[in-house]
Amino acid sequence: MKKIAFLLIFVLCCFTFSGCGSLYNYTKDLTSYDMDILYDETKHALTIQQTTDYVNTSNNILSYIKFHLYPNAFREGAKAKVVSVQNSDLAYPNGESYGDIKIQSVETSGESADFEVGGEDENILTVNLKNELYPNDRAIIYIEYEVTLANINHRLGYGENAVNLCNFYPVVCMYESDDFVCDLYNSNGDPFYSAVSDYDVTITYPNSYILASTGNQKTQNFELVKKTNILAQCVRDFGMVLSKEFQQKSGVIDDDLTVNYYYYNDENCDQTLEFVKKVMTFFEEKIGKYPYSQISVVKTNFVHGGMEYPNMVLISDNIIDDETYELVIVHELLHQWWYCVVGNNQFDYGWIDEGLTEFCTVYFYEKHPDYNRTMSEMISSATKSYKTFAKVYESVQGSVDTSMNRPLDEFATEPEYVYNTYVKGTLMFSTIYDLVGEKRFVNALKYYYENNLYKIATPSTVIQCFSRGTGKNLEDIFTSFLDGKVVIK
Ligand SMILES: [Zn+2]
């Protein structure tokens, strides 16, 4: 996600194969989601039948499976807020509005199953299995449910111009350290953590709408409705946006990557599409091949600057100036590499994807002087703004916590999260860039990417890969930043 807070702008935000592409020889068995969705525009609701074919990748025998129910964070009385108080007016243009998810029935192995909607904040669905599930075995869970949308400019909700359908479905919680990871929604950052999976989704919707989404679409037109089937393989999440006002421009890179731009007002749409192609081409060269066949940039109603989903990024329609609009596009497209392909626990270690994404954005501008931003100016601006943040916090609160390795719910405020994750993350990678030089840094980007395709990177993965990729032991630099010991001068 991109939150706008400082610098020149640090926006608040966000083949044919089995497995993940012959390109990278990913052959691991994946969990798959099959969904049949009906969108009711009058009720602003989705009726969904979902079949999840879950693979037990743990070493434990499981008797139940847990799913996140993110739409319940949008309900009245939710403990976890979806936006901070400061962003509330922008998010809710017509006042308070609520949505939720109602689980109607669950089956496993073709029979009705025991299930419970619970967790700390009605955020978790627990499904009890008929039979114990052994490591590497599969369980099929069929769920019928309805999602009601709030009138909110957010990842999930309907706004004036578009309907954002992201984090709308029960997604299996990651399983780590002998338990499912069930973190709550959080208005800071992107509170998501998931494994790459395969998706086969069919959505039926009024034929006045245009659909942007993750994956590859095939649409049938009927008298009143459209029915679109979407296939997406080896993706970390799945999102869609519907709008009656979308216009679409498309281009191709290297004959194998389609670039789509969906917008409802952009006088410079051709220029925007060319910019997207330029960004994708540049980072395919500097980081590694983008392994999917399409990327869609979607201008939509969104409270923050932008938000990333596999094959699709949301860019806010409330960004006024072209330069900021482009900067947010660079940021969100970089998340295709950092988060979507190389995954991380965004709840616990937001700096892993946000810090590297922000610094790579700076690197893009350094290598494209036509856009009038240089690395030295951007880093100097980031340094100044970080120092101001630390000074203000110290004077108001008596002390400032500058550690970076904290889960989202341990940052007291939104600025504390943004400055320690985005801004300090930029300064950390900039320090490493200055130390090792461009060639070794780019080598580390490629090394980190190639060795973590579709996997989950942890802090130690980042430290090891950047040390190996640059040929320098960077552990002390990383830990001094992460632990808050380094003094920003
Ligand atoms: Zn981001």
Residues whose N, C-alpha, C, O or C-beta is under 5 A from the ligand:
A	BS01	ZN	M1 K2 C14 E354
